[in-house]
């Protein structure tokens, strides 16, 4: 009698556990992490140990300026329905169709999100992908506005860098991706350029080799393109993170404080006092870059082209 009474209870427990595991599995799949992949574009944002807050600040900041620049998502698609259309919809209401329409609406709403964070695998380095064709346009709007107003709109983001190309971190893929990108900037009018190279968790790729190949590639686009490490027209950003390489070509790199939001808002007045007010959070890379650029200003025009590659290679991580 006692054994028969226990059997259905055990069966019930087994059924409940299977059901609970089923829902736990589906819930886990819905929250699966997304990772940075080749072919993406977006914004690299750096922080100091508060990555979740950094991403939230990034969402808020990017959406605020994107709505101002492009309008809110889905505004143009919303059209008021007429009375006749509403009556026809009410007459043809079906539960299965209604559920399907709601599911499609949810998918469409998710697809309309302009920004989505993905994992980079590097601490204090986040990445937010975007559906925008030109992330640089939005980033420049944010940086220039902060530079004019000097009003800080984030506590956790240090640097906001638009990324145009993500490719694999090997020399062939980097040159192939950079070649197509450089056609937009260096093919027609002659420009001065500087190469900013940083890497995280990757010792396989040679810094000097990459800089030499990219500098030669820029020169091949237009023979009048010259390196200028002090005040370039365009800065070529190369960020290597593990097995991936992030590339972008940006203007006003030093005028906008190397795209450091805290530096832009902190520099309220020019001069020695502003230089001393640099925060401790500034990367060691920025300090070494600045020294290399100051040293380049003392070189003559004849020796500048010969020593460009060695000066760029001297930039430390």
N, C-alpha and C positions, 0 to 999 in steps of 0.2 A: 504493500500500500504506500509506504513511504517512498520507495524507489519510483513508482509510477508518478507520484506527485512531483518528484524532482525533475523527471525527464522533460516535461513541457517548459519548466522554468529554465533549464539549461538551454533548451532550444530557443526560448525567447531571448536569453542573454546572448546566444550566438548570433541571432538575427539582428539584435540591437548593435552588437559590436561590428558586424559586417556593414550595417547601415552607417554607423558612425565613421568607420574607416573610409567608406565610399565618399562621404561628404568632406572628410578631411583631405582626401586626395584631390578632389575637385577644387577645393578652396586653395590648396597649395599650388595647383597648376595655374589658377587665375592670378596669383601673385608671383609668378615666375619672373626672375630678374632678367633684365635686358642688358646686353653688353655692347660696347663700342665695336663697330664693324667697318670694314672697308666700304667705301661708297657713300658713307653718311656725311652730313655737314651740320654745323650748328655752332655752339659756343662752349669753349673751355673756360671753366670758372675755377679759380683756386681759392683756398680758404685756410684757416688755422684750426683744424681738429673738429669743427662743427659742420660736417658735410651735409647733414639733413637740413639744418637751418640755412646753409649756403644755397642749397637747391631751392628751398622755399623762397628765399630772397630773389633767386634768379627767375623763378616763375613769375613772381609778382612784378619785378622790374621789367622783364621782357614783355609780358602781357600788357602792362601799362603803356609802354611806348609803341608796341605793335598795334594796339587798338587806336592809338592816336595817329599812327602813320598809315595804317592800312584799313582801319575800321574794325569793328567787332566781328567775330566769326559768325557767319550765318545771317547777318543783318539783311544782305541783299536778297537772300533766298526766301525770307518770310514775306508772304503775300496774304492779305486778308481775303478770306473766301466769301463769295456772294451768298445771299439768302437761298437761291435756288440750289447751289452746290451743297450747302449745308443740309437742305431737305433731302436731296438725293443720297447723301452719305448716311443720314439717319434711316432712310428707307432700306438701304442695302447693308445694314450692320450685321456682321457675322462674327462670332466669338473667335473662330480660328483666324479669320482675316485680321481682326483687331489685334490679336496677340502677335501675329507676324509683322504687322505694321509697327507695333511698338518695339519689337526686337530690331527691325531695320532702322528705326529712328535712333535707338541707342547706339548701334554700330556706326551710323552716320555721324552722331554727335562725337563719338570717340575719335573718328577719323578726322574730325574738324579741329582737333587740338593742334595748335601750332607747335607746341614744345613738349618734349618728353625726355626725362633724364635716363641715362644709361650708365652702367658701371664701366669704369676705366681700369680697375685693378690697381690703381695708384692712390695712396693716401693723400688727402688734402687736394686732390685734383679731380674735379667732377666734369661731366660733359652733358650738355643739354642739346639733343637733336632738334631740328626744326624742319618744317615743310616749306619755309621761305626759300626762294631761289637764291637770294643774296643776303646771307646773314651779316655781311659787313655793313650794309646800309643801316640796319637797325642798331648795330653796335656803335657805329659812328654817331648816330643821332643821340644815343644815351650818353656817350662820352663827351660830346661837344656841349650838350645841355648841362651836364654836371660841371664842365669846365667853365661855363659862363655863370651859372648860378652859385657854384661852390656849396650847394646844399647836398649833404650826404643822404642817400636814399637806401642805404644798406649797411648793416653792421658786420656781416659775415663774409661778403665777397671781397677778395683782395684784387684779383685781376680778372677782367672780362675780355677774352680774346675770341674774335670770330674765326671759325675754321671753315675753309672752302673745300678742302679735299682731305679725305682719310684714306690712306693706303697702307700696304704692308711695309714693314721696316726692313726692306732690303734695297740695295742701291738701284737695281734695275727698275723696280716698281716706283721708287721715289722719283727717278729721272723721268720715267714715262708720265707720271701724274703731273710733275712740275712742268714738263714741256708743254702740255696742253693748257695748263693754267697760265704760264708765262706769256702765251700768245696774246692774252687779253691786256697785258700791261707793258710789255717790253718790245713789242714787235714794230710799232709805228714810230712814235716819238721817242727820242733818247731820254733815258731816265738815269738818275743816280740811285744806287741801291745799297743795302746792307743786309747781311745774312745773320739772323739770330738763331742760334742752334742750342737747344736744350734736350736733355734726355733723362728718362727715369726708368730704372730697372732694366737697362739694356746696355751691355758692354760689348756686344758683338759688332755693332755697326761702327765704322770708323768716322769720327767727327771730321778730321781733315779731308778725307776722301770725299765725303758728302759736300762739304763747303766748296772744294775745288771743282767738283763736277757741276754744282749748281751755278757757281760763278761763271764757268765756261759756257754753260747753257744760256745764261742771260746775255753774255757777250755775243753768242752765235745768233741770237734773235735780232740784235742791232749792234753793229760794231761801235757805235757811239755811246752805248750804255757804259757807265763808269761806276766803280765802287766808291762810296763815300760813307765812312763809318761815323762821321760826326753829325751830319745833317742830311740824310738821304731823302729823296722824294718818296721812295717806297721801301718798306722793310719786308724782307722775306722771312716769315716765321716758320721754323721747323721744330716741331715738338715730337720727340720720340717717346712713346709710352709703351713699355714692354715690346710686343711684336708689331705695333702699329706706329705709323708716322702721320702726324697732323701738319698740314701745310696751308699757309695763307699768305697773301700779299696785302699789306695794309699801309695806308698813308698816315702821316702825322704821328709816327710812333713815339718820337721823343718829345714832341710838343704836347702830346696827351699823356705824358708821364708813363710811357710804356704800357698804356692801357690799364694802369693801376687806379682803381676807383678811390681808394683812400688817399693816395698821393695827389690825385686831381683836386679833391675837396680840401685837403690839408694845405695846399699851396695857395694861400690867399694873397700873398705878396711875393714878388720876386726879389732875389738877393741872397746873401749868405745866410740870413736868418731862416729863409725857407728851406735851404739845403740842410740846415742843422735839425729841422723839425721832421726829418724822415722817420717813420715808425720803425720799430724793431722787426716788424713782420716782413720787411722787404727781403727778397731772396738774395742769397749770395751771388746769384747769377747777375742780377741787376747791377750790383756794385762793380763786379769785374767787367761787365759790358761797358759801364760808364767810363771806367779807367781806360779801356781800349779805345774808346771813341775820343777821349781827350788827347791821348797820345797820338792819334792819327792826325789831329789838327796841326801838329807841328811839322809834319812831313812836307817835303816839296812835291810839286806836281810830277817831276820826272821819276822820282822813286816811289810814288804812291801806288802806281799800277803793279810794280814788281813786288811790293811788300804787302799788298792787300790780302793775299791768301794767308800769309803767315800771321798777320794781325788778326784775321778772323779766326784762325785756328787757336789763337791765344785766349780766346774767350772761354772761360771755365764754366763748369756747370753751376 
